[in-house]
Amino acid sequence: MLALVKKPRIEISLQGENVEEVIEWIKKKYEVSILTSERTDSVSIEETDFWKEMQSNRIGNLLAGARLKAGLTQAQVAKKLGVRQNMVSDYERGKRRLSPSMAKRFARALKINVDKIS
């Protein structure tokens, strides 16, 4: 069974005996939604739509992740690069192709190894 506690947001996967009893106990304190009560077989992450979408813009997602990890906004990164904010957005959304020289500039601005985004 897959259950979702809405606040605080927690996903719980339960299997075995007395699952319903555990869910009833949790419901006494939290609002719970049952996402599925059927046993689901595992699926490789590479087969999911999420994975396919992430891979379709791998470089852009890596750039956005590195920027967020550095605690910077697109505007702040743009200022460090000497470009407009919409260019940073275009790179992150996969609308612009990242050249090797621009990858090096991003790496310097984000203080990461260029290999992490290429």
Secondary structure as GFF3:
##gff-version 3
##sequence-region A 1 118
A	DSSP	beta_strand	2	5	.	.	.	ID=ss1
A	DSSP	beta_strand	10	13	.	.	.	ID=ss2
A	DSSP	alpha_helix	19	27	.	.	.	ID=ss3
A	DSSP	beta_strand	32	36	.	.	.	ID=ss4
A	DSSP	three_ten_helix	45	47	.	.	.	ID=ss5
A	DSSP	alpha_helix	49	56	.	.	.	ID=ss6
A	DSSP	alpha_helix	58	69	.	.	.	ID=ss7
A	DSSP	alpha_helix	74	81	.	.	.	ID=ss8
A	DSSP	alpha_helix	85	92	.	.	.	ID=ss9
A	DSSP	alpha_helix	100	110	.	.	.	ID=ss10
A	DSSP	three_ten_helix	114	117	.	.	.	ID=ss11
###
